[in-house]
Amino acid sequence: MRSLVHGTSSHPNMGQATWLLIDAPQALRVINKMQHRPSVVIARFADLNAQLLSRVMPDWVICNLISPDFDATELLHRIRRTGWRGTVGVVVSADMPPSDILKAELQETAPKLEIEILVS
């Protein structure tokens, strides 16, 4: 899917992108810091399935590390079962420990997906 916003990107600072935010309002703080903002689709975790992913065709799926109803690991398991391939951005607060450790742990859950840690 091509972005509706000119100059947005699949990597936070390059090309065009569509981000699917799953119960992740904190991701808007990350997006506001970006020079080139992606198109954004917002959905609930309960609605995350293969049909939603095929309809939206996101470059990135974004979630919080921990949300009231699920955590990033649960989201990764669900996405992995759909067969979707892309980047999953996990939003964390700035006071979290080094993101390389967290990224490695999440990557073990879904080795075929690219995981990026996004600091809000």
Buried (B, 14 or more C-beta within 10 A) or exposed (E): EEBEBEEBBBBBEEEBBBBBBBBBEBBBEBBEEBEBBBBBBBBEBEEBBEEBBEEBEBBBBBBBBEBEEBBBBBBBEBBBEBEBEBBBBBBBEEEEEEBEEBBEEBBEBBEEBBBBBBEB
